[in-house]
Amino acid sequence: MSGEVDAQEPSLGAALQEVARLFRRRFAERARAEALPFNRNQCQVLANLARHEGATQAALAQLLDLEPISLVHLIDGLEEAGMVERRVNPRDRRCWMLYLTPAAAPVLKQIRRVAKAVREEALAGVPAARRDALLADLLRLKENLSRALPAGEEAESAPARAAAR
């Protein structure tokens, strides 16, 4: 029948999902081997917070595609470990803004080292020009899909959303 998807045909969505899963798995394995003090999800929170300091818990949860309560539990653990601090939002005392503490710097250095090793493992044999093109293409896919979301759900950057709250 015409219009049917061939089960043997490669699927972009499935390939992206599988690559992302393998990246997460390899990161977790390498993080354990390097004795990183936090699990993969906590590392993901720290790395994203480093790029979006001052984000609200709600904005960070949306960025990470997590339920807010799940993020709260992760933040609680990171706060208890002295990595993250919550500050009252001066525009809205009901929501918290998140910041890294100085103690997070060496952990972030470890996280970045592990992430770089996984990235290099994944890109082995891919020439530099193709790496650049791949990243550009993935960023274009992200942009296209973000624009297609209702009411610009992802169109705004996380820092812009955080500042607006």
Order of alpha helices (4+ residues) and beta strands (2+ residues): alpha-alpha-alpha-alpha-beta-beta-alpha-alpha-alpha
